[in-house]
Amino acid sequence: MTDIFRHNPELSRYELEVDGLLAFADYQRSGHRLVIPHVEADPALRGAGAAGRLMTKVAETARAEGMRITPLCSYAAAWLKRNDPDLIA
């Protein structure tokens, strides 16, 4: 399994490609906040941890840019509460 993380500003989302399949997190920027309204993984990736690995990279990116995350998506909210609650705005 090979993970490729990328920022796709044209679609306002972060993407994690895993063996040709995609998980993504849509975002909107609002000042120093990264608002995450939706996280989705290809059905074949569900249960394999791809969305969690994606959120790890999104959190690393937000922290590196001095941003906090406002999760509107229930998955993103639950992931942040469990793994990186200090980033929640």
The first five atom37 places (N, CA, C, CB, O) and aatype in JSON, in Angstrom:
{
  "aatype": [12, 16, 3, 9, 13, 1, 8, 2, 14, 6, 10, 15, 1, 18, 6, 10, 6, 19, 3, 7, 10, 10, 0, 13, 0, 3, 18, 5, 1, 15, 7, 8, 1, 10, 19, 9, 14, 8, 19, 6, 0, 3, 14, 0, 10, 1, 7, 0, 7, 0, 0, 7, 1, 10, 12, 16, 11, 19, 0, 6, 16, 0, 1, 0, 6, 7, 12, 1, 9, 16, 14, 10, 4, 15, 18, 0, 0, 0, 17, 10, 11, 1, 2, 3, 14, 3, 10, 9, 0],
  "atom_mask": [
    [1, 1, 1, 1, 1],
    [1, 1, 1, 1, 1],
    [1, 1, 1, 1, 1],
    [1, 1, 1, 1, 1],
    [1, 1, 1, 1, 1],
    [1, 1, 1, 1, 1],
    [1, 1, 1, 1, 1],
    [1, 1, 1, 1, 1],
    [1, 1, 1, 1, 1],
    [1, 1, 1, 1, 1],
    [1, 1, 1, 1, 1],
    [1, 1, 1, 1, 1],
    [1, 1, 1, 1, 1],
    [1, 1, 1, 1, 1],
    [1, 1, 1, 1, 1],
    [1, 1, 1, 1, 1],
    [1, 1, 1, 1, 1],
    [1, 1, 1, 1, 1],
    [1, 1, 1, 1, 1],
    [1, 1, 1, 0, 1],
    [1, 1, 1, 1, 1],
    [1, 1, 1, 1, 1],
    [1, 1, 1, 1, 1],
    [1, 1, 1, 1, 1],
    [1, 1, 1, 1, 1],
    [1, 1, 1, 1, 1],
    [1, 1, 1, 1, 1],
    [1, 1, 1, 1, 1],
    [1, 1, 1, 1, 1],
    [1, 1, 1, 1, 1],
    [1, 1, 1, 0, 1],
    [1, 1, 1, 1, 1],
    [1, 1, 1, 1, 1],
    [1, 1, 1, 1, 1],
    [1, 1, 1, 1, 1],
    [1, 1, 1, 1, 1],
    [1, 1, 1, 1, 1],
    [1, 1, 1, 1, 1],
    [1, 1, 1, 1, 1],
    [1, 1, 1, 1, 1],
    [1, 1, 1, 1, 1],
    [1, 1, 1, 1, 1],
    [1, 1, 1, 1, 1],
    [1, 1, 1, 1, 1],
    [1, 1, 1, 1, 1],
    [1, 1, 1, 1, 1],
    [1, 1, 1, 0, 1],
    [1, 1, 1, 1, 1],
    [1, 1, 1, 0, 1],
    [1, 1, 1, 1, 1],
    [1, 1, 1, 1, 1],
    [1, 1, 1, 0, 1],
    [1, 1, 1, 1, 1],
    [1, 1, 1, 1, 1],
    [1, 1, 1, 1, 1],
    [1, 1, 1, 1, 1],
    [1, 1, 1, 1, 1],
    [1, 1, 1, 1, 1],
    [1, 1, 1, 1, 1],
    [1, 1, 1, 1, 1],
    [1, 1, 1, 1, 1],
    [1, 1, 1, 1, 1],
    [1, 1, 1, 1, 1],
    [1, 1, 1, 1, 1],
    [1, 1, 1, 1, 1],
    [1, 1, 1, 0, 1],
    [1, 1, 1, 1, 1],
    [1, 1, 1, 1, 1],
    [1, 1, 1, 1, 1],
    [1, 1, 1, 1, 1],
    [1, 1, 1, 1, 1],
    [1, 1, 1, 1, 1],
    [1, 1, 1, 1, 1],
    [1, 1, 1, 1, 1],
    [1, 1, 1, 1, 1],
    [1, 1, 1, 1, 1],
    [1, 1, 1, 1, 1],
    [1, 1, 1, 1, 1],
    [1, 1, 1, 1, 1],
    [1, 1, 1, 1, 1],
    [1, 1, 1, 1, 1],
    [1, 1, 1, 1, 1],
    [1, 1, 1, 1, 1],
    [1, 1, 1, 1, 1],
    [1, 1, 1, 1, 1],
    [1, 1, 1, 1, 1],
    [1, 1, 1, 1, 1],
    [1, 1, 1, 1, 1],
    [1, 1, 1, 1, 1]
  ],
  "atom_positions": [
    [[0.84, -1.18, 0.0], [0.0, 0.0, 0.0], [0.88, 1.25, 0.0], [-0.95, 0.0, 1.22], [1.73, 1.42, 0.87]],
    [[0.68, 2.1, -0.97], [1.44, 3.33, -1.07], [0.49, 4.51, -0.92], [2.21, 3.41, -2.41], [-0.5, 4.62, -1.65]],
    [[0.8, 5.41, 0.04], [0.0, 6.61, 0.25], [0.66, 7.8, -0.43], [-0.19, 6.88, 1.76], [1.86, 8.03, -0.27]],
    [[-0.13, 8.55, -1.18], [0.34, 9.8, -1.76], [-0.6, 10.9, -1.29], [0.4, 9.73, -3.34], [-1.78, 10.92, -1.65]],
    [[-0.09, 11.81, -0.47], [-0.88, 12.92, 0.05], [-0.62, 14.15, -0.81], [-0.54, 13.2, 1.53], [0.52, 14.43, -1.17]],
    [[-1.68, 14.87, -1.13], [-1.5, 16.1, -1.92], [-2.61, 17.1, -1.59], [-1.49, 15.79, -3.43], [-3.7, 16.75, -1.14]],
    [[-2.26, 18.35, -1.83], [-3.21, 19.45, -1.71], [-3.74, 19.7, -3.11], [-2.54, 20.75, -1.09], [-2.96, 19.83, -4.06]],
    [[-5.04, 19.77, -3.26], [-5.67, 20.04, -4.55], [-6.45, 21.35, -4.41], [-6.6, 18.85, -5.0], [-7.66, 21.33, -4.17]],
    [[-5.76, 22.51, -4.57], [-6.44, 23.79, -4.37], [-7.54, 24.07, -5.38], [-5.43, 24.9, -4.42], [-8.47, 24.81, -5.08]],
    [[-7.46, 23.49, -6.58], [-8.5, 23.7, -7.58], [-9.85, 23.17, -7.1], [-8.11, 23.02, -8.9], [-10.89, 23.74, -7.42]],
    [[-9.83, 22.09, -6.33], [-11.05, 21.5, -5.8], [-11.25, 21.8, -4.31], [-11.04, 19.99, -6.03], [-12.2, 21.31, -3.7]],
    [[-10.35, 22.61, -3.73], [-10.4, 22.95, -2.31], [-10.48, 21.7, -1.44], [-11.59, 23.87, -2.02], [-11.39, 21.54, -0.62]],
    [[-9.51, 20.81, -1.65], [-9.5, 19.61, -0.84], [-8.09, 19.04, -0.72], [-10.43, 18.57, -1.43], [-7.2, 19.3, -1.53]],
    [[-7.92, 18.26, 0.33], [-6.7, 17.48, 0.53], [-7.04, 16.06, 0.13], [-6.17, 17.56, 2.02], [-8.14, 15.58, 0.4]],
    [[-6.09, 15.39, -0.51], [-6.34, 14.06, -1.03], [-5.27, 13.08, -0.56], [-6.41, 14.08, -2.57], [-4.1, 13.44, -0.4]],
    [[-5.69, 11.85, -0.34], [-4.77, 10.76, -0.06], [-5.09, 9.67, -1.07], [-4.89, 10.23, 1.44], [-6.17, 9.08, -1.05]],
    [[-4.14, 9.42, -1.94], [-4.31, 8.37, -2.93], [-3.63, 7.11, -2.4], [-3.72, 8.79, -4.32], [-2.47, 7.14, -2.0]],
    [[-4.37, 6.02, -2.4], [-3.86, 4.74, -1.92], [-4.06, 3.72, -3.03], [-4.58, 4.28, -0.6], [-5.19, 3.31, -3.32]],
    [[-2.98, 3.32, -3.65], [-3.05, 2.33, -4.73], [-4.1, 2.69, -5.78], [-3.36, 0.96, -4.15], [-4.87, 1.83, -6.23]],
    [[-4.14, 3.96, -6.16], [-5.04, 4.43, -7.2], [-6.43, 4.81, -6.72], [0.0, 0.0, 0.0], [-7.23, 5.32, -7.5]],
    [[-6.74, 4.57, -5.45], [-8.04, 4.92, -4.88], [-7.88, 6.18, -4.04], [-8.61, 3.74, -4.03], [-6.78, 6.48, -3.57]],
    [[-8.97, 6.91, -3.84], [-8.87, 8.24, -3.23], [-9.72, 8.39, -1.96], [-9.29, 9.28, -4.24], [-10.87, 7.95, -1.89]],
    [[-9.1, 9.03, -0.98], [-9.82, 9.57, 0.18], [-9.56, 11.07, 0.12], [-9.33, 8.92, 1.58], [-8.47, 11.5, -0.25]],
    [[-10.56, 11.88, 0.49], [-10.35, 13.32, 0.42], [-11.09, 14.05, 1.52], [-10.79, 13.85, -0.93], [-12.08, 13.56, 2.06]],
    [[-10.58, 15.23, 1.84], [-11.21, 16.13, 2.81], [-11.42, 17.47, 2.13], [-10.35, 16.27, 4.11], [-10.46, 18.15, 1.79]],
    [[-12.67, 17.85, 1.93], [-12.98, 19.18, 1.4], [-12.66, 20.2, 2.49], [-14.47, 19.29, 0.95], [-12.76, 19.89, 3.68]],
    [[-12.29, 21.4, 2.09], [-12.01, 22.44, 3.08], [-12.4, 23.81, 2.57], [-10.53, 22.43, 3.46], [-12.57, 24.03, 1.37]],
    [[-12.53, 24.73, 3.52], [-12.68, 26.15, 3.24], [-11.74, 26.85, 4.21], [-14.19, 26.66, 3.38], [-11.64, 26.44, 5.37]],
    [[-11.07, 27.88, 3.77], [-10.2, 28.65, 4.66], [-10.96, 29.88, 5.14], [-8.87, 29.06, 3.95], [-11.62, 30.56, 4.37]],
    [[-10.84, 30.14, 6.44], [-11.47, 31.31, 7.04], [-10.5, 31.88, 8.06], [-12.85, 30.95, 7.7], [-10.46, 31.43, 9.21]],
    [[-9.72, 32.86, 7.63], [-8.69, 33.41, 8.5], [-7.66, 32.34, 8.83], [0.0, 0.0, 0.0], [-7.05, 31.76, 7.94]],
    [[-7.49, 32.09, 10.13], [-6.54, 31.05, 10.56], [-7.25, 29.75, 10.89], [-5.74, 31.53, 11.78], [-6.78, 28.95, 11.69]],
    [[-8.43, 29.57, 10.26], [-9.18, 28.34, 10.47], [-9.31, 27.58, 9.16], [-10.57, 28.65, 11.05], [-9.51, 28.15, 8.08]],
    [[-9.2, 26.27, 9.28], [-9.45, 25.37, 8.17], [-10.76, 24.67, 8.49], [-8.25, 24.34, 7.96], [-10.83, 23.86, 9.41]],
    [[-11.8, 24.98, 7.74], [-13.12, 24.41, 7.97], [-13.23, 23.15, 7.11], [-14.26, 25.44, 7.64], [-13.05, 23.21, 5.89]],
    [[-13.53, 22.01, 7.74], [-13.64, 20.73, 7.03], [-15.11, 20.29, 7.04], [-12.73, 19.64, 7.7], [-15.6, 19.74, 8.03]],
    [[-15.83, 20.54, 5.91], [-17.24, 20.16, 5.87], [-17.49, 18.69, 5.49], [-17.96, 21.04, 4.9], [-18.57, 18.17, 5.73]],
    [[-16.47, 18.03, 4.89], [-16.74, 16.68, 4.36], [-15.44, 15.9, 4.21], [-17.46, 16.77, 2.99], [-14.45, 16.42, 3.7]],
    [[-15.45, 14.66, 4.66], [-14.35, 13.71, 4.44], [-14.98, 12.47, 3.82], [-13.56, 13.37, 5.78], [-16.03, 12.01, 4.27]],
    [[-14.34, 11.95, 2.8], [-14.88, 10.78, 2.11], [-13.75, 9.87, 1.66], [-15.75, 11.2, 0.91], [-12.68, 10.35, 1.27]],
    [[-13.99, 8.58, 1.71], [-13.03, 7.61, 1.2], [-13.73, 6.71, 0.2], [-12.4, 6.76, 2.36], [-14.91, 6.39, 0.34]],
    [[-12.98, 6.31, -0.82], [-13.5, 5.34, -1.78], [-14.01, 4.13, -0.98], [-12.4, 4.92, -2.83], [-13.36, 3.72, -0.02]],
    [[-15.14, 3.56, -1.37], [-15.68, 2.42, -0.61], [-14.68, 1.28, -0.4], [-16.89, 1.88, -1.33], [-14.71, 0.62, 0.64]],
    [[-13.79, 1.05, -1.35], [-12.8, -0.02, -1.21], [-11.76, 0.3, -0.13], [-12.1, -0.25, -2.55], [-11.07, -0.61, 0.34]],
    [[-11.65, 1.57, 0.27], [-10.67, 1.96, 1.29], [-11.29, 1.99, 2.69], [-10.09, 3.33, 0.97], [-10.56, 2.05, 3.68]],
    [[-12.59, 1.93, 2.77], [-13.26, 2.04, 4.07], [-12.89, 0.87, 4.97], [-14.78, 2.11, 3.9], [-12.89, -0.29, 4.54]],
    [[-12.57, 1.2, 6.2], [-12.17, 0.17, 7.16], [-10.69, -0.15, 7.12], [0.0, 0.0, 0.0], [-10.21, -0.97, 7.91]],
    [[-9.96, 0.49, 6.21], [-8.52, 0.23, 6.07], [-7.67, 1.34, 6.67], [-8.16, 0.06, 4.6], [-6.45, 1.3, 6.58]],
    [[-8.31, 2.34, 7.3], [-7.56, 3.42, 7.95], [-7.15, 4.56, 7.05], [0.0, 0.0, 0.0], [-6.41, 5.45, 7.48]],
    [[-7.59, 4.56, 5.8], [-7.18, 5.62, 4.86], [-7.66, 6.99, 5.31], [-7.7, 5.31, 3.46], [-6.9, 7.96, 5.24]],
    [[-8.91, 7.09, 5.76], [-9.43, 8.39, 6.19], [-8.66, 8.91, 7.41], [-10.95, 8.29, 6.51], [-8.42, 10.11, 7.53]],
    [[-8.29, 8.02, 8.29], [-7.48, 8.42, 9.46], [-6.1, 8.9, 9.05], [0.0, 0.0, 0.0], [-5.6, 9.88, 9.6]],
    [[-5.48, 8.21, 8.11], [-4.16, 8.65, 7.62], [-4.28, 10.0, 6.91], [-3.54, 7.6, 6.67], [-3.4, 10.84, 7.03]],
    [[-5.37, 10.19, 6.18], [-5.64, 11.48, 5.53], [-5.75, 12.57, 6.59], [-6.94, 11.42, 4.68], [-5.12, 13.62, 6.47]],
    [[-6.55, 12.33, 7.62], [-6.73, 13.34, 8.67], [-5.42, 13.63, 9.41], [-7.8, 12.89, 9.67], [-5.2, 14.76, 9.84]],
    [[-4.58, 12.63, 9.57], [-3.27, 12.87, 10.18], [-2.49, 13.89, 9.36], [-2.47, 11.55, 10.3], [-1.89, 14.81, 9.91]],
    [[-2.5, 13.73, 8.05], [-1.79, 14.65, 7.16], [-2.43, 16.03, 7.15], [-1.73, 14.09, 5.74], [-1.73, 17.04, 7.12]],
    [[-3.76, 16.08, 7.17], [-4.46, 17.37, 7.22], [-4.1, 18.1, 8.51], [-6.01, 17.17, 7.11], [-3.83, 19.3, 8.49]],
    [[-4.07, 17.39, 9.63], [-3.72, 17.99, 10.91], [-2.28, 18.49, 10.9], [-3.92, 16.98, 12.06], [-2.0, 19.58, 11.39]],
    [[-1.36, 17.71, 10.34], [0.04, 18.13, 10.24], [0.16, 19.39, 9.39], [0.91, 17.0, 9.62], [0.91, 20.31, 9.74]],
    [[-0.59, 19.45, 8.3], [-0.56, 20.61, 7.42], [-1.11, 21.85, 8.13], [-1.38, 20.33, 6.14], [-0.51, 22.92, 8.07]],
    [[-2.24, 21.69, 8.82], [-2.84, 22.81, 9.55], [-1.87, 23.34, 10.6], [-4.17, 22.38, 10.21], [-1.67, 24.55, 10.73]],
    [[-1.27, 22.43, 11.36], [-0.32, 22.84, 12.4], [0.87, 23.58, 11.79], [0.16, 21.61, 13.19], [1.31, 24.6, 12.33]],
    [[1.41, 23.07, 10.69], [2.57, 23.7, 10.04], [2.24, 25.09, 9.52], [3.06, 22.83, 8.88], [3.12, 25.95, 9.45]],
    [[0.97, 25.33, 9.17], [0.54, 26.63, 8.65], [-0.02, 27.53, 9.76], [-0.51, 26.43, 7.57], [-0.51, 28.62, 9.47]],
    [[0.06, 27.09, 11.01], [-0.44, 27.9, 12.12], [-1.95, 28.03, 12.14], [0.0, 0.0, 0.0], [-2.49, 29.03, 12.61]],
    [[-2.64, 27.01, 11.62], [-4.1, 27.06, 11.54], [-4.71, 26.1, 12.55], [-4.59, 26.72, 10.12], [-4.04, 25.19, 13.05]],
    [[-5.98, 26.32, 12.85], [-6.77, 25.39, 13.65], [-7.88, 24.89, 12.75], [-7.33, 26.07, 14.96], [-8.17, 25.49, 11.71]],
    [[-8.5, 23.79, 13.15], [-9.49, 23.14, 12.3], [-10.88, 23.23, 12.93], [-9.11, 21.66, 12.07], [-11.07, 22.95, 14.11]],
    [[-11.85, 23.62, 12.11], [-13.26, 23.59, 12.5], [-13.9, 22.45, 11.72], [-13.98, 24.98, 12.21], [-14.18, 22.59, 10.53]],
    [[-14.13, 21.32, 12.38], [-14.7, 20.17, 11.68], [-16.23, 20.23, 11.65], [-14.24, 18.86, 12.35], [-16.87, 20.23, 12.7]],
    [[-16.8, 20.29, 10.47], [-18.25, 20.23, 10.32], [-18.68, 18.79, 10.04], [-18.72, 21.17, 9.19], [-19.81, 18.4, 10.34]],
    [[-17.78, 18.03, 9.49], [-18.0, 16.62, 9.19], [-17.89, 15.81, 10.49], [-16.97, 16.11, 8.13], [-16.96, 16.01, 11.27]],
    [[-18.83, 14.9, 10.72], [-18.81, 14.13, 11.96], [-17.57, 13.24, 12.06], [-20.07, 13.26, 12.06], [-17.05, 13.04, 13.16]],
    [[-17.09, 12.71, 10.93], [-15.87, 11.89, 10.99], [-14.68, 12.75, 11.39], [-15.61, 11.21, 9.62], [-13.91, 12.37, 12.28]],
    [[-14.51, 13.91, 10.75], [-13.4, 14.8, 11.08], [-13.47, 15.24, 12.54], [-13.39, 16.03, 10.16], [-12.44, 15.3, 13.22]],
    [[-14.67, 15.55, 13.02], [-14.83, 15.97, 14.41], [-14.42, 14.86, 15.37], [-16.28, 16.39, 14.68], [-13.69, 15.1, 16.33]],
    [[-14.89, 13.64, 15.12], [-14.56, 12.51, 15.99], [-13.06, 12.21, 15.94], [-15.37, 11.26, 15.58], [-12.45, 11.94, 16.98]],
    [[-12.47, 12.25, 14.75], [-11.04, 11.98, 14.61], [-10.23, 13.0, 15.4], [-10.62, 11.98, 13.12], [-9.31, 12.64, 16.14]],
    [[-10.56, 14.28, 15.25], [-9.83, 15.33, 15.96], [-10.0, 15.2, 17.47], [-10.3, 16.71, 15.49], [-9.03, 15.36, 18.21]],
    [[-11.2, 14.91, 17.94], [-11.42, 14.76, 19.38], [-10.57, 13.63, 19.95], [-12.9, 14.49, 19.67], [-10.05, 13.74, 21.06]],
    [[-10.43, 12.54, 19.19], [-9.63, 11.39, 19.64], [-8.13, 11.61, 19.51], [-10.02, 10.16, 18.86], [-7.37, 11.18, 20.37]],
    [[-7.71, 12.28, 18.45], [-6.29, 12.29, 18.09], [-5.56, 13.62, 18.25], [-6.16, 11.85, 16.71], [-4.35, 13.64, 18.51]],
    [[-6.26, 14.73, 18.1], [-5.57, 16.02, 18.13], [-6.53, 17.12, 18.57], [-4.97, 16.35, 16.75], [-6.76, 18.06, 17.81]],
    [[-7.1, 17.02, 19.77], [-8.13, 17.98, 20.2], [-7.64, 19.42, 20.3], [-8.68, 17.56, 21.52], [-8.45, 20.34, 20.23]],
    [[-6.35, 19.63, 20.45], [-5.82, 20.99, 20.55], [-5.98, 21.78, 19.25], [-4.36, 20.95, 20.95], [-5.92, 23.01, 19.26]],
    [[-6.17, 21.08, 18.14], [-6.32, 21.76, 16.85], [-7.73, 22.23, 16.58], [-5.88, 20.85, 15.73], [-7.96, 23.0, 15.65]],
    [[-8.68, 21.79, 17.38], [-10.08, 22.14, 17.13], [-10.33, 23.61, 17.45], [-11.02, 21.24, 17.96], [-10.0, 24.1, 18.53]],
    [[-10.92, 24.29, 16.48], [-11.26, 25.72, 16.66], [-12.76, 25.86, 16.83], [-10.77, 26.57, 15.47], [-13.25, 26.98, 17.0]]
  ]
}
